[in-house]
Amino acid sequence: MFRKLKEAFARFIDTASSILTSREKLLEAIEEFKLNLVASDVAYEAAEDIAAQLSRRVEEGRVKRREDLVEALREILLGYFTNLGALDLVSLARSRKPFKIVFLGVNGVGKTTTIAKIAVYMRGNGFKPLMVAADTFRAGAQEQLKIHSERTGIPVFTGRYGWDPAALAYDAVQYGVGRGFDVFLIDTAGRMHVDVDLVNELKKVVRVVKPNVKILVVDALTGNDAVEQARFFNEAVGVDGVVVTKVDAYEEGGVPLSLAYVLGKPILFVGVGQDYKDLKPFNPIEYVDRVLAGLR
């Protein structure tokens, strides 16, 4: 996990530590480091900012030892996560009932599986969740949620393909509230191409359902495409938090950092396997410490 990003940091620290007495060579090493970060799925603007902050510390004479380099990088990286705010679904759901979550994301990122995982997570915290199959566009979308429903025992509200997604989601909430459901996890369409109809459809779902939280699901293995998807959905309807899937198979490592920098929204969970319990709350300190492990 995150192997290539860890290697990029390790190579830079080793190189920079040997030329600490030469400011000019150190600044050159930082420029090369920036390109290695981009190769590890760090968005260019984030890599540029890391390089700029590190260069400023060098020019101010604040980097004199290997430990100074590592501490500077740790401070810079954590800084991207500290101002994003917290988004605790359990606490929010306890104070706002019915609690409605709209899920966003393109097809193929693991959105329906993530919905089921979060439904299981919320049930484990004492809630009664209802999954809502409001993707009435993609063939098989409702069947996928039905399969998750059978496996988890968590009900799913479905309709006919071609139905108005906003109306279906609204009906699901009305149906569920009367039957004691208190958390609604609403799937939406995610056509692969940017589509005016999709944007209008998502806007209507948000306008009609008035979700408490809008969660974007992205696949770590898509690299910088995940960042572009985040930009698209945030501009279209707004994003409150992100789930990054397939992290267990992800070697590059830069996607969480890129999302934090570019989107400015908290990463809520990372998917680390296929089991319904394989959903791990994202911990920025743990992420940064893993990337910088053993470099002192």
URHUPE-V981620 format. One record per residue. PHI is phi in whole degrees, -180 to 180 (none if undefined). NEAR is the number of other ideal C-beta (glycine too) atoms within 8 Angstrom. D_CENTER is the distance of its C-alpha to the mean C-alpha in Angstrom with 2 decimals. Layout:
PHI/NEAR/D_CENTER
PHI/NEAR/D_CENTER
This chain:
none/8/15.84
64/12/15.14
-58/8/18.89
-68/11/19.26
-67/16/17.51
-61/13/19.68
-66/8/22.66
-63/13/22.16
-67/12/22.25
-64/10/25.17
-62/10/27.15
-65/13/26.81
-61/13/27.86
-64/8/30.79
-66/9/31.93
-64/14/31.61
-64/9/33.37
-86/6/36.39
-129/10/36.83
-62/11/36.20
-82/3/39.70
-113/7/39.16
-61/7/37.01
-63/6/37.35
-67/8/36.22
-67/13/33.32
-67/11/32.07
-66/8/32.50
-64/12/30.47
-66/14/27.60
-64/9/27.72
-68/9/27.59
-59/14/24.71
-59/12/22.74
-68/9/23.31
-67/11/22.33
-65/15/18.94
-61/10/18.45
-68/8/19.58
-104/12/16.80
73/12/14.03
-83/13/14.03
-55/13/14.31
-56/7/18.02
-67/8/17.97
-71/15/15.98
-61/13/18.44
-65/9/21.25
-69/9/20.43
-59/14/20.32
-63/13/23.62
-65/8/25.12
-64/10/24.48
-69/15/25.87
-63/10/28.81
-62/8/29.66
-65/11/29.95
-65/13/32.18
-66/8/34.35
-85/6/34.77
75/6/36.02
-94/8/33.39
-116/12/32.56
-120/6/35.61
-134/7/34.47
-56/10/31.86
-60/7/30.54
-66/11/30.15
-63/13/27.91
-63/12/25.60
-66/8/25.55
-63/13/24.93
-65/13/21.88
-61/11/20.52
-65/8/21.22
-64/11/19.66
-64/13/16.32
-63/11/16.12
-60/8/17.16
-72/10/13.93
-101/12/12.22
-72/7/15.36
-100/6/15.69
-84/8/12.41
82/5/14.06
-99/4/13.51
-140/10/12.37
-96/6/14.30
-61/13/14.48
-65/8/17.72
-63/7/19.48
-64/12/18.65
-65/15/19.81
-71/7/22.98
-101/5/23.91
-135/8/23.10
-122/6/24.60
-70/11/24.05
-100/14/20.29
-115/12/18.60
-117/15/14.96
-101/14/14.39
-101/14/11.74
-120/13/11.01
150/11/10.42
-76/8/13.04
-62/8/15.33
96/6/14.85
-90/13/11.14
94/11/12.03
-67/12/11.54
-67/11/14.89
-64/11/14.56
-65/15/11.39
-59/14/13.54
-64/16/16.34
-63/14/14.59
-71/15/13.60
-61/15/17.14
-64/13/18.62
-61/10/16.82
-69/14/18.20
-61/11/21.54
-65/6/21.71
-101/8/21.53
95/4/24.49
-98/10/23.27
-114/8/24.57
-88/13/21.74
-130/14/22.43
-84/16/20.24
-125/14/21.07
-88/15/21.38
-94/14/21.29
-88/12/20.52
-98/15/24.22
-100/9/23.97
-83/9/22.80
-60/4/25.47
95/6/24.42
-63/14/21.38
-70/13/23.42
-64/7/24.98
-61/9/21.70
-67/16/20.96
-63/11/24.64
-63/8/24.38
-63/16/21.53
-63/13/23.79
-64/7/26.72
-76/8/25.00
-100/10/23.51
79/5/26.26
-98/13/23.97
-64/7/25.53
-131/13/24.17
-99/13/25.64
-125/7/26.44
-145/10/28.59
-88/5/30.17
-63/7/28.54
94/4/29.17
-65/9/29.04
-68/7/27.58
-59/15/23.98
-65/13/24.29
-66/9/27.61
-63/15/26.40
-65/16/23.53
-62/10/26.10
-62/10/28.60
-63/14/26.22
-66/13/25.66
-62/8/29.42
-62/9/30.26
-69/13/27.92
-60/8/28.96
-72/6/32.54
-118/6/31.86
87/6/30.09
-75/12/26.43
-124/10/24.33
-130/14/20.66
-119/15/19.86
-111/14/16.82
-105/15/17.29
-77/14/16.32
-137/13/16.79
-70/12/17.89
-145/13/15.87
-57/10/18.63
-70/6/17.91
-98/4/19.99
-67/5/19.64
-144/7/22.05
-61/5/23.77
-63/6/24.41
-62/11/20.77
-60/11/19.99
-64/8/23.08
-64/13/22.27
-64/14/18.84
-61/10/20.58
-68/11/23.31
-59/15/21.16
-64/13/19.59
-66/8/23.11
-80/10/24.79
-81/13/22.48
52/6/21.47
-66/10/18.23
-74/8/17.50
-143/13/13.71
-115/13/11.73
-109/15/8.37
-95/16/6.58
-110/14/6.08
-129/16/5.99
-101/12/8.33
-58/16/8.49
-69/7/12.18
-84/10/12.26
61/10/11.88
-69/9/12.41
-61/7/12.46
-61/15/8.67
-69/13/9.33
-66/8/12.27
-63/14/10.72
-62/16/8.53
-60/10/11.97
-60/9/13.78
-69/13/12.22
-67/12/12.17
-71/5/15.74
-73/9/16.78
-136/11/15.99
90/7/13.62
-127/14/10.11
-100/8/10.09
-163/13/6.71
-129/15/3.16
-116/16/3.60
-106/17/4.04
-94/14/7.75
60/11/11.00
-66/11/10.38
-64/9/14.00
-107/7/15.37
-101/12/13.53
-98/8/16.16
-63/12/15.29
100/16/12.72
-86/14/11.78
-61/15/8.35
-58/13/6.65
-64/14/9.81
-62/15/9.88
-63/16/6.82
-61/15/8.43
-72/12/11.72
-78/12/11.56
-88/12/9.59
69/7/10.76
-124/14/8.47
-70/12/7.44
-90/14/4.60
-85/11/6.66
-142/13/6.92
-125/13/7.14
-86/17/9.66
-126/8/12.79
164/6/15.46
-91/4/17.05
-69/5/18.60
-67/9/17.57
-90/6/17.44
-85/11/15.08
-132/14/12.06
-113/8/11.74
-57/5/10.75
-77/12/8.92
-117/6/11.92
-58/11/11.97
-64/7/15.69
-64/7/15.50
-62/13/13.13
-66/12/15.58
-64/9/18.57
-67/10/17.70
-66/12/17.49
-101/12/20.75
-58/7/22.48
76/4/26.22
-91/8/26.54
-71/5/28.93
